[in-house]
C-alpha cells in the first residue's frame, strides 16, 4: 500500500506542475517543458514506487502551490476560494509534518501569489493573508508535533548538521545578483518581473538552508530538487517561448542523464535496508526481531511491517535502545531473532551491541558483507566493509 500510494503521488507531480503553469497564465509550451522536467527529475524517477518521503513532499508542495494560485482566482466565488485556500494550507501542513527538510520551502510557499496579475499591493496583501492562514492551520493542527520535532533536531548534539552548519544567510553578493535578475526580468516585461520576484523568495530560502544538509549527499540532493522545483517553474514561465514542445523530451532526457549518479549511488544503509527487507519477509508468522536501534546520533529502524503476521498497531521489532538484553521477556516457544546491523560496526554502536548480545545464545541464519559508504560524513564506519547478519535467539 505504501509503494502504491507513493507511485500515485509521484505520478501526480507532473500534472500538478502543468496545472500550476496554466494558473500562472503561461504558454502551452511552458507547460509541456515543466511537465516533462518534473516527470524526469531523477529523484522522482528513483523514488516513485518506494518508501521514500520524496514523492509525498514534492506532490504536497505542488498541491499547495496550485491551491494557493487557484484561491487567488478572482472570478471564483468567495466560498470556493476560501475552500481552495484551506485545502492548500492543509496540504502544506501535511508536508511540514512529514519532514523538516521542507520547512523553509513550505513557509515561503505563500509568496507564489506574487506571481499574480493584480497590483503589487494586492498581491502583498494576498501573501500576508495566506501566510497568516497557513500559520494558523499549522499551529492548530500540528503545533506541538512540529515543536517536538524542532527540539529533537536542535538536540542532536554539537556534531549534528543543523548545529554544525546552521543557516547561511545570503550576503551582499547574493543581493547584487538578485537585483540584476530582477532588472533582467523587468526588461522582458512586468509579467516576467512578477514571476521572477515570486521565485526569488523560495530560492532565497533554499540558498539560506542548503548548507544544513551538505553532510549527506542524498539529503543535499533531495533538498536541492525540492527547493528548486517551484523557483525553477516560475523562472521558466518568465522566459520567452521557443518551441518547447519539441525540445521538452530531449531536455527531460538530459536532466535524467545528468542525475544518473543519484540513481545508482547507494550508501551502506540503503544497501542494508534492501537486503534485510528480503530476510524479514521469510520469517515465520508472529516472529519478533530484536535489534539495537540507536547509539548517540545514529538511528536504525527496520521495516518491521514486512514480518509475516504484522498488523497495524502492533510491532514485530524489539528495539533495544541504549541498553537491553536480547532475551529479556523471551517466552517459552516464542520465535525470536536478533539483527546485527551496520550500527554495530560503528564506534558508538559496537559496545551497545556487545552488551545486548552478552546474555543470549545466537545461531547465525544469514549474513552479508557491504561496502562501508556512510550516509553522513560525520558518521563514518570503522572499516572499509560492514557485515550485517540475522540470528536466532535462545536464552543461556
QUIHUUR-V505095 format. One record per helix or strand of 3 or more residues. SS is the DSSP state (A for helix, B for strand). FROM is the first residue (numbers start at 1). TO is the last residue. If there is no record, write none. Layout:
BEGIN
ss = {SS | SS}
from = {FROM | FROM}
to = {TO | TO}
END
This chain:
BEGIN
ss = {A | A | A | A | A | A | A | A | A | A | A | A | A | A | B | A | B | B | A | A | B | B}
from = {2 | 28 | 42 | 54 | 78 | 100 | 120 | 161 | 172 | 190 | 217 | 244 | 260 | 268 | 288 | 304 | 317 | 336 | 342 | 347 | 360 | 385}
to = {23 | 39 | 47 | 71 | 98 | 115 | 154 | 164 | 188 | 213 | 238 | 258 | 264 | 280 | 291 | 306 | 319 | 340 | 345 | 357 | 371 | 395}
END
